[in-house]
């Protein structure tokens, strides 16, 4: 067994809990993470704070750090300062913040509202979803924190459309369970290189949205009711409750402290 792979597996990223992809370190405590994970974590913490902080508490030890170091090759490295280089010119909407909370918080149990198994057993997956492209754009924007995600969205849509065309002719050759497994594997492969440690969660969320049969506004309203968040009414835009409630992230529960470090 390769020693590096073994070491990576035994010391996973504390955020995504997968093998570390693109090693990154915080500059004071030197705890190691996937670069995208700690960068996204920094953005998420900034979105929850009323002030623009130039430092970031390590999610493991709570030490204040001022930059993220990555791209170390023995001769050089790259350094991104908190809330400076990580700003990418994309202004998060309240809807983006709410969806990011969904991915970094505990999974919401809404199977009683959206029956995923029935979606597959009744072959509803063969019906194209006219809202999927817009939903995908918002989800990918929230996860990768970039505005221009058209290439990623079209790539995932192409995989889904190819799956649908193939199964229009062959839908009875395999069981619904096999079709579901094939779909999840295809979407996971298509999205995994972009959403990394959130791949499984992304596939679950996409499956829930498709099984709901709802447009984005109606889906958000149901989802936020399950989260205990409030909407702004008919539009379903999450305008209240986003900043009032901090989701309990699994890897922060270990410390019992809030992200601002206040007592």
VOBA-1610 file (N, C-alpha, C; in pm, whole numbers, padded with zeros to 5 digits, always signed):
BEGIN
Unk+00084-00120+00000Unk+00000+00000+00000Unk+00087+00124+00000Unk+00045+00223-00079Unk+00120+00348-00084Unk+00113+00418+00051Unk+00230+00457+00105Unk+00236+00515+00238Unk+00161+00647+00246Unk+00169+00729+00140Unk+00101+00857+00140Unk-00050+00839+00142Unk-00101+00743+00060Unk-00244+00718+00057Unk-00293+00666+00191Unk-00211+00579+00253Unk-00247+00525+00383Unk-00254+00635+00487Unk-00157+00727+00484Unk-00155+00838+00579Unk-00275+00929+00559Unk-00311+00956+00431Unk-00424+01042+00401Unk-00554+00981+00449Unk-00567+00848+00434Unk-00689+00781+00475Unk-00704+00780+00626Unk-00590+00767+00697Unk-00595+00761+00843Unk-00605+00899+00905Unk-00578+01004+00829Unk-00589+01142+00876Unk-00673+01223+00778Unk-00804+01199+00777Unk-00890+01267+00679Unk-00907+01414+00711Unk-00960+01487+00617Unk-00992+01628+00639Unk-01096+01637+00751Unk-01073+01719+00852Unk-01169+01730+00963Unk-01305+01786+00924Unk-01314+01848+00805Unk-01441+01908+00763Unk-01525+01811+00681Unk-01468+01758+00572Unk-01546+01668+00487Unk-01533+01521+00527Unk-01433+01491+00610Unk-01408+01355+00660Unk-01366+01259+00550Unk-01320+01311+00436Unk-01267+01231+00328Unk-01115+01253+00321Unk-01049+01174+00236Unk-00905+01193+00215Unk-00879+01337+00170Unk-00773+01395+00219Unk-00745+01536+00192Unk-00710+01558+00045Unk-00779+01655-00016Unk-00757+01692-00155Unk-00701+01834-00157Unk-00583+01855-00213Unk-00516+01984-00216Unk-00491+02032-00072Unk-00385+01981-00013Unk-00353+02011+00127Unk-00345+02162+00153Unk-00407+02203+00262Unk-00403+02343+00303Unk-00387+02348+00454Unk-00316+02451+00501Unk-00288+02465+00644Unk-00329+02605+00690Unk-00376+02615+00812Unk-00395+02745+00874Unk-00261+02793+00929Unk-00235+02924+00921Unk-00099+02974+00940Unk-00050+02981+01085Unk-00138+02964+01184Unk-00095+02970+01323Unk-00094+02832+01389Unk-00202+02758+01373Unk-00210+02626+01439Unk-00162+02513+01350Unk-00154+02538+01219Unk-00107+02440+01121Unk-00193+02314+01115Unk-00321+02324+01150Unk-00409+02210+01124Unk-00434+02201+00974Unk-00448+02078+00927Unk-00452+02052+00783Unk-00595+02018+00738Unk-00632+02071+00621Unk-00765+02051+00563Unk-00752+02039+00411Unk-00862+01999+00344Unk-00871+02020+00200Unk-00877+02171+00177Unk-00811+02220+00072Unk-00814+02365+00048Unk-00957+02415+00028Unk-01036+02347-00057Unk-01172+02393-00082Unk-01257+02390+00045Unk-01236+02288+00129Unk-01315+02278+00253Unk-01289+02396+00346Unk-01162+02429+00370Unk-01132+02536+00464Unk-01164+02673+00401Unk-01151+02683+00268Unk-01188+02808+00201Unk-01339+02831+00211Unk-01417+02725+00187Unk-01562+02737+00198Unk-01604+02761+00343Unk-01534+02697+00435Unk-01563+02718+00577Unk-01539+02865+00613Unk-01431+02923+00563Unk-01402+03063+00589Unk-01513+03153+00536Unk-01561+03122+00415Unk-01669+03201+00356Unk-01797+03186+00437Unk-01824+03065+00481Unk-01948+03041+00558Unk-01944+03117+00690Unk-01831+03112+00760Unk-01816+03183+00886Unk-01835+03333+00862Unk-01777+03385+00754Unk-01790+03528+00723Unk-01936+03565+00698Unk-02012+03474+00634Unk-02153+03503+00605Unk-02238+03507+00731Unk-02191+03441+00838Unk-02267+03439+00962Unk-02231+03553+01057Unk-02123+03624+01026Unk-02075+03730+01115Unk-02123+03866+01068Unk-02158+03951+01162Unk-02201+04087+01128Unk-02082+04177+01096Unk-01963+04134+01137Unk-01841+04213+01113Unk-01752+04144+01011Unk-01671+04222+00943Unk-01576+04166+00847Unk-01445+04136+00920Unk-01427+04011+00960Unk-01309+03973+01037Unk-01192+03942+00945Unk-01072+03974+00993Unk-00952+03943+00916Unk-00883+03818+00968Unk-00951+03748+01060Unk-00895+03624+01113Unk-01004+03517+01116Unk-00960+03394+01132Unk-01052+03279+01131Unk-01013+03184+01243Unk-01110+03146+01324Unk-01085+03047+01427Unk-01078+02909+01362Unk-00975+02833+01397Unk-00965+02696+01348Unk-01084+02616+01400Unk-01157+02543+01314Unk-01271+02464+01361Unk-01232+02349+01453Unk-01101+02320+01462Unk-01056+02214+01551Unk-01012+02266+01687Unk-00920+02366+01689Unk-00859+02408+01815Unk-00899+02549+01858Unk-00971+02622+01772Unk-01019+02757+01802Unk-00911+02864+01805Unk-00789+02832+01765Unk-00683+02932+01755Unk-00715+03027+01639Unk-00688+03157+01659Unk-00711+03255+01554Unk-00601+03245+01448Unk-00641+03235+01323Unk-00547+03228+01212Unk-00578+03342+01116Unk-00476+03384+01041Unk-00493+03500+00954Unk-00482+03467+00806Unk-00440+03346+00774Unk-00430+03309+00633Unk-00435+03158+00617Unk-00459+03117+00493Unk-00461+02976+00455Unk-00344+02953+00361Unk-00261+02856+00393Unk-00143+02824+00312Unk-00171+02696+00235Unk-00143+02700+00104Unk-00166+02580+00023Unk-00071+02582-00097Unk-00076+02475-00174Unk+00009+02467-00292Unk+00156+02451-00260Unk+00186+02393-00142Unk+00327+02375-00104Unk+00390+02265-00190Unk+00502+02297-00254Unk+00570+02196-00336Unk+00716+02177-00295Unk+00753+02227-00178Unk+00891+02215-00131Unk+00973+02338-00159Unk+00938+02413-00264Unk+01011+02533-00300Unk+00928+02660-00283Unk+00796+02647-00295Unk+00710+02765-00286Unk+00574+02725-00231Unk+00493+02826-00202Unk+00358+02801-00153Unk+00273+02923-00185Unk+00141+02907-00176Unk+00048+03018-00195Unk-00016+03049-00060Unk-00045+03177-00039Unk-00103+03220+00088Unk-00221+03312+00062Unk-00337+03274+00115Unk-00458+03355+00099Unk-00497+03411+00236Unk-00511+03542+00244Unk-00547+03605+00371Unk-00699+03606+00388Unk-00742+03583+00510Unk-00885+03569+00540Unk-00961+03694+00499Unk-01071+03671+00426Unk-01162+03776+00380Unk-01095+03878+00288Unk-00982+03840+00230Unk-00920+03927+00130Unk-00907+03850-00001Unk-00804+03766-00011Unk-00786+03690-00134Unk-00900+03593-00160Unk-00971+03551-00054Unk-01078+03454-00074Unk-01204+03518-00128Unk-01212+03651-00128Unk-01328+03714-00187Unk-01323+03698-00339Unk-01430+03645-00397Unk-01427+03612-00539Unk-01523+03699-00621Unk-01575+03807-00563Unk-01659+03896-00639Unk-01799+03844-00661Unk-01841+03739-00590Unk-01974+03686-00606Unk-02053+03716-00479Unk-02159+03793-00493Unk-02239+03832-00377Unk-02343+03725-00348Unk-02332+03665-00231Unk-02426+03561-00191Unk-02563+03622-00164Unk-02668+03559-00217Unk-02804+03596-00182Unk-02844+03522-00055Unk-02957+03560+00003Unk-03007+03487+00120Unk-03034+03341+00085Unk-03081+03318-00038Unk-03109+03181-00080Unk-02981+03098-00086Unk-02871+03158-00133Unk-02743+03087-00136Unk-02698+03054+00006Unk-02716+03148+00098Unk-02673+03124+00236Unk-02755+03011+00299Unk-02885+03014+00273Unk-02971+02909+00328Unk-02932+02772+00275Unk-02900+02766+00145Unk-02862+02636+00088Unk-02726+02590+00139Unk-02635+02684+00161Unk-02505+02646+00215Unk-02522+02591+00357Unk-02614+02648+00433Unk-02643+02595+00565Unk-02694+02451+00556Unk-02774+02424+00454Unk-02828+02289+00437Unk-02716+02187+00417Unk-02613+02226+00343Unk-02504+02133+00313Unk-02408+02115+00430Unk-02393+02219+00512Unk-02299+02211+00622Unk-02366+02177+00755Unk-02499+02172+00756Unk-02571+02134+00876Unk-02611+01987+00873Unk-02683+01946+00974Unk-02731+01808+00979Unk-02835+01787+00869Unk-02839+01667+00808Unk-02940+01639+00705Unk-03082+01657+00759Unk-03168+01716+00678Unk-03307+01736+00717Unk-03389+01615+00673Unk-03467+01561+00763Unk-03549+01445+00732Unk-03680+01493+00674Unk-03694+01482+00543Unk-03820+01522+00478Unk-03871+01412+00386Unk-03829+01287+00413Unk-03876+01176+00332Unk-04027+01158+00341Unk-04085+01203+00454Unk-04230+01189+00468Unk-04304+01286+00376Unk-04235+01389+00329Unk-04297+01486+00238Unk-04264+01455+00092Unk-04143+01407+00067Unk-04100+01376-00069Unk-04059+01228-00072Unk-04145+01144-00128Unk-04121+01000-00127Unk-04026+00962-00239Unk-03899+00950-00206Unk-03797+00923-00307Unk-03815+00783-00367Unk-03844+00684-00286Unk-03859+00547-00337Unk-03975+00539-00435Unk-04085+00607-00407Unk-04198+00606-00499Unk-04161+00674-00630Unk-04081+00777-00622Unk-04034+00848-00742Unk-03969+00750-00839Unk-03892+00656-00786Unk-03825+00558-00872Unk-03917+00444-00911Unk-03996+00394-00818Unk-04082+00279-00847Unk-04193+00312-00946Unk-04237+00437-00946Unk-04343+00479-01039Unk-04287+00537-01168Unk-04156+00525-01186Unk-04087+00573-01307Unk-04107+00722-01332Unk-04126+00799-01223Unk-04141+00944-01238Unk-04011+01009-01282Unk-03900+00939-01264Unk-03770+00992-01305Unk-03762+01012-01455Unk-03852+00950-01531Unk-03851+00964-01676Unk-03912+01097-01721Unk-03976+01169-01629Unk-04037+01297-01662Unk-03935+01410-01645Unk-03902+01482-01751Unk-03805+01592-01739Unk-03852+01696-01638Unk-03758+01757-01567Unk-03790+01858-01468Unk-03744+01994-01520Unk-03842+02082-01545Unk-03811+02211-01608Unk-03738+02307-01514Unk-03737+02276-01383Unk-03672+02366-01287Unk-03533+02317-01247Unk-03493+02201-01297Unk-03367+02142-01252Unk-03246+02230-01283Unk-03242+02290-01401Unk-03126+02371-01438Unk-03107+02489-01343Unk-03216+02558-01310Unk-03205+02672-01218Unk-03166+02626-01079Unk-03221+02513-01036Unk-03186+02459-00904Unk-03038+02421-00898Unk-02991+02355-01002Unk-02851+02315-01007Unk-02759+02437-01003Unk-02794+02541-01077Unk-02708+02661-01080Unk-02695+02720-00940Unk-02806+02729-00870Unk-02799+02786-00735Unk-02718+02697-00640Unk-02739+02566-00646Unk-02669+02475-00556Unk-02518+02478-00581Unk-02478+02474-00708Unk-02336+02473-00741Unk-02272+02607-00704Unk-02344+02717-00730Unk-02292+02848-00691Unk-02266+02853-00541Unk-02359+02800-00463Unk-02343+02802-00317Unk-02225+02716-00273Unk-02209+02599-00335Unk-02105+02506-00292Unk-01965+02547-00335Unk-01951+02597-00460Unk-01817+02634-00507Unk-01790+02783-00489Unk-01897+02860-00455Unk-01886+03003-00428Unk-01828+03079-00546Unk-01878+03046-00662Unk-01847+03117-00787Unk-01978+03148-00857Unk-01983+03260-00927Unk-02105+03296-01000Unk-02116+03222-01132Unk-02008+03211-01205Unk-02010+03148-01337Unk-01990+02997-01323Unk-02100+02924-01317Unk-02093+02778-01301Unk-02162+02707-01417Unk-02180+02779-01528Unk-02256+02723-01641Unk-02196+02594-01693Unk-02064+02586-01700Unk-01999+02465-01753Unk-02031+02345-01664Unk-02023+02366-01532Unk-02053+02257-01439Unk-02199+02215-01451Unk-02289+02314-01455Unk-02432+02285-01464Unk-02465+02208-01590Unk-02412+02252-01704Unk-02441+02185-01830Unk-02380+02044-01834Unk-02268+02028-01768Unk-02207+01894-01761Unk-02298+01798-01684Unk-02348+01841-01569Unk-02436+01755-01489Unk-02569+01732-01562Unk-02623+01838-01622Unk-02748+01823-01698Unk-02731+01726-01814Unk-02617+01731-01881Unk-02591+01639-01991Unk-02592+01495-01946Unk-02535+01469-01829Unk-02534+01334-01773Unk-02677+01289-01743Unk-02756+01377-01683Unk-02895+01344-01649Unk-02977+01319-01775Unk-02963+01406-01875Unk-03040+01390-01998Unk-03002+01264-02073Unk-02875+01229-02072Unk-02831+01104-02134Unk-02892+00984-02062Unk-02897+00991-01930Unk-02959+00884-01850Unk-03107+00870-01886Unk-03178+00982-01900Unk-03320+00978-01932Unk-03344+00920-02071Unk-03266+00964-02170Unk-03284+00913-02307Unk-03261+00763-02312Unk-03160+00716-02244Unk-03129+00574-02244Unk-03240+00493-02178Unk-03298+00548-02073Unk-03397+00473-01997Unk-03538+00485-02052Unk-03560+00577-02144Unk-03689+00580-02213Unk-03711+00451-02292Unk-03600+00393-02335Unk-03607+00269-02413Unk-03587+00144-02326Unk-03520+00160-02212Unk-03478+00043-02135Unk-03527+00046-01990Unk-03635+00119-01962Unk-03673+00141-01824Unk-03718+00013-01753Unk-03760-00088-01829Unk-03809-00211-01765Unk-03704-00323-01766Unk-03586-00293-01814Unk-03481-00395-01816Unk-03416-00416-01679Unk-03423-00314-01594Unk-03364-00323-01460Unk-03468-00279-01357Unk-03444-00314-01234Unk-03534-00277-01125Unk-03520-00129-01094Unk-03624-00068-01032Unk-03613+00073-00992Unk-03493+00098-00902Unk-03463+00000-00814Unk-03349+00015-00726Unk-03218+00023-00804Unk-03208-00057-00910Unk-03087-00055-00993Unk-03077+00076-01070Unk-03193+00126-01118Unk-03193+00254-01188Unk-03151+00368-01095Unk-03201+00362-00975Unk-03164+00464-00877Unk-03015+00461-00849Unk-02961+00342-00830Unk-02818+00329-00802Unk-02735+00380-00919Unk-02780+00349-01043Unk-02708+00397-01161Unk-02710+00549-01169Unk-02827+00608-01145Unk-02841+00754-01151Unk-02752+00820-01048Unk-02755+00770-00925Unk-02676+00831-00818Unk-02526+00821-00849Unk-02485+00708-00906Unk-02343+00691-00939Unk-02301+00788-01050Unk-02388+00807-01151Unk-02357+00897-01261Unk-02347+01043-01214Unk-02443+01086-01132Unk-02442+01223-01082Unk-02323+01244-00989Unk-02295+01144-00907Unk-02181+01154-00815Unk-02051+01170-00892Unk-02035+01094-01000Unk-01914+01104-01081Unk-01905+01239-01152Unk-02021+01290-01199Unk-02022+01416-01272Unk-01996+01536-01182Unk-02048+01531-01059Unk-02038+01646-00969Unk-01921+01637-00873Unk-01870+01517-00850Unk-01771+01496-00745Unk-01646+01579-00757Unk-01598+01600-00879Unk-01473+01676-00896Unk-01491+01824-00863Unk-01617+01868-00854Unk-01645+02009-00827Unk-01687+02033-00682Unk-01768+01943-00626Unk-01820+01964-00491Unk-01747+01879-00387Unk-01655+01794-00432Unk-01562+01720-00347Unk-01631+01652-00229Unk-01599+01693-00106Unk-01648+01624+00012Unk-01798+01632+00033Unk-01866+01718-00042Unk-02011+01730-00030Unk-02084+01652-00140Unk-02015+01563-00208Unk-02075+01492-00321Unk-02196+01410-00281Unk-02182+01326-00179Unk-02295+01241-00138Unk-02414+01326-00096Unk-02386+01432-00023Unk-02495+01520+00022Unk-02561+01588-00097Unk-02481+01630-00195Unk-02536+01693-00315Unk-02628+01598-00390Unk-02585+01474-00406Unk-02668+01374-00475Unk-02799+01353-00401Unk-02793+01346-00267Unk-02915+01330-00187Unk-03009+01447-00206Unk-02953+01570-00203Unk-03035+01690-00218Unk-03098+01697-00357Unk-03023+01660-00457Unk-03075+01662-00595Unk-03187+01561-00610Unk-03171+01444-00549Unk-03275+01341-00556Unk-03402+01387-00486Unk-03387+01455-00372Unk-03503+01507-00301Unk-03577+01611-00384Unk-03501+01702-00447Unk-03565+01806-00528Unk-03642+01743-00643Unk-03583+01647-00712Unk-03651+01583-00824Unk-03775+01507-00778Unk-03763+01436-00666Unk-03876+01357-00616Unk-03991+01447-00569Unk-03960+01570-00529Unk-04065+01659-00479Unk-04162+01699-00589Unk-04113+01713-00713Unk-04199+01757-00822Unk-04238+01903-00811Unk-04175+01977-00720Unk-04211+02117-00696Unk-04118+02211-00769Unk-04165+02336-00789Unk-04072+02436-00839Unk-03983+02481-00723Unk-03884+02564-00753Unk-03784+02599-00652Unk-03846+02671-00533Unk-03939+02765-00559Unk-03997+02843-00451Unk-04077+02754-00357Unk-04159+02666-00412Unk-04240+02577-00328Unk-04152+02479-00252Unk-04047+02430-00319Unk-03955+02336-00254Unk-03884+02404-00137Unk-03838+02526-00158Unk-03769+02599-00051Unk-03861+02621+00069Unk-03987+02652+00040Unk-04080+02678+00149Unk-04097+02555+00237Unk-04114+02438+00173Unk-04128+02314+00250Unk-03999+02284+00326Unk-03886+02300+00259Unk-03756+02267+00319Unk-03728+02356+00440Unk-03757+02485+00424Unk-03728+02578+00534Unk-03822+02559+00652Unk-03943+02515+00626Unk-04033+02481+00736Unk-03974+02367+00819Unk-03912+02271+00750Unk-03848+02159+00821Unk-03724+02206+00898Unk-03657+02310+00847Unk-03541+02365+00915Unk-03579+02459+01029Unk-03706+02502+01029Unk-03749+02598+01130Unk-03717+02740+01093Unk-03686+02763+00964Unk-03660+02899+00915Unk-03788+02958+00860Unk-03792+03093+00850Unk-03911+03160+00799Unk-03885+03209+00657Unk-03990+03216+00577Unk-03978+03268+00441Unk-04043+03405+00434Unk-04023+03469+00321Unk-04079+03604+00304Unk-04216+03600+00240Unk-04276+03483+00233Unk-04411+03476+00178Unk-04417+03395+00052Unk-04489+03447-00049Unk-04515+03369-00169Unk-04390+03335-00247Unk-04289+03420-00241Unk-04169+03393-00320Unk-04087+03280-00263Unk-04104+03253-00134Unk-04026+03147-00071Unk-03882+03186-00046Unk-03846+03313-00068Unk-03707+03355-00046Unk-03678+03362+00103Unk-03573+03295+00147Unk-03544+03294+00291Unk-03481+03425+00336Unk-03565+03515+00391Unk-03513+03645+00430Unk-03502+03660+00580Unk-03570+03575+00656Unk-03561+03585+00801Unk-03520+03450+00857Unk-03446+03455+00967Unk-03408+03330+01032Unk-03273+03279+00991Unk-03222+03323+00875Unk-03092+03276+00829Unk-02983+03316+00927Unk-02981+03444+00967Unk-02876+03490+01057Unk-02914+03471+01203Unk-03043+03445+01229Unk-03087+03426+01367Unk-03052+03289+01420Unk-03034+03192+01329Unk-03009+03057+01372Unk-02880+03005+01311Unk-02789+02959+01395Unk-02665+02900+01348Unk-02681+02749+01345Unk-02673+02684+01229Unk-02691+02540+01224Unk-02582+02470+01303Unk-02617+02358+01362Unk-02522+02282+01441Unk-02441+02191+01350Unk-02320+02234+01316Unk-02235+02155+01229Unk-02175+02040+01308Unk-02173+01919+01250Unk-02129+01801+01323Unk-01992+01816+01387Unk-01896+01880+01314Unk-01761+01885+01365Unk-01740+02002+01460Unk-01839+02090+01474Unk-01831+02195+01575Unk-01898+02154+01705Unk-01991+02059+01697Unk-02059+02014+01818Unk-01961+01960+01920Unk-01845+01915+01874Unk-01746+01857+01964Unk-01692+01960+02062Unk-01702+02087+02028Unk-01638+02188+02109Unk-01735+02270+02192Unk-01863+02271+02149Unk-01965+02341+02226Unk-01945+02491+02233Unk-01882+02549+02130Unk-01860+02694+02125Unk-01915+02748+01995Unk-01955+02877+01996Unk-02003+02935+01871Unk-01886+02979+01786Unk-01913+03009+01660Unk-01806+03035+01565Unk-01739+03169+01589Unk-01804+03260+01660Unk-01740+03387+01689Unk-01651+03381+01812Unk-01658+03265+01883Unk-01573+03248+01998Unk-01621+03322+02121Unk-01747+03374+02116Unk-01799+03447+02232Unk-01850+03351+02336Unk-01843+03386+02462Unk-01888+03300+02571Unk-02036+03320+02598
//
